[in-house]
């Protein structure tokens, strides 16, 4: 199962867009996505997301990085 791990963020991180990305591509509820984003920003807790398709995981990671998230794909 393709897994994306978001481990941090850089200056200019797009919090709202990243939360919406989790909701749209990772199919999380908005509440869960917001909690993930807040945990990453405030507590430095990495986010692990599981995907059915590798193409969706790869696209999620590409978009997340464009929002200044730091992460990688795990297989």
C-alpha positions, 0 to 999 in steps of 0.5 A: 500500500503506497504511503506518504509521510509528511515530516515537516514544513518550510517557510511559506507552508500553505496550511489551508491548501494542505488541509484541503489537499488531505481532504480531497486526495486522501479522502479524510474528513475536514476535521481530521485533515485540520487536526493533522495539519495542526499537529504537524505545525504545532507539535511537529508530529509527522503525518502518515497517509495511506493510499490505494493507488500509487499514482494518487500518492505520488500526486499528493506528495507532488502537490504537498511539496509545492505547498512547502511540505516536507515528505517522502513516499514509502512503499 
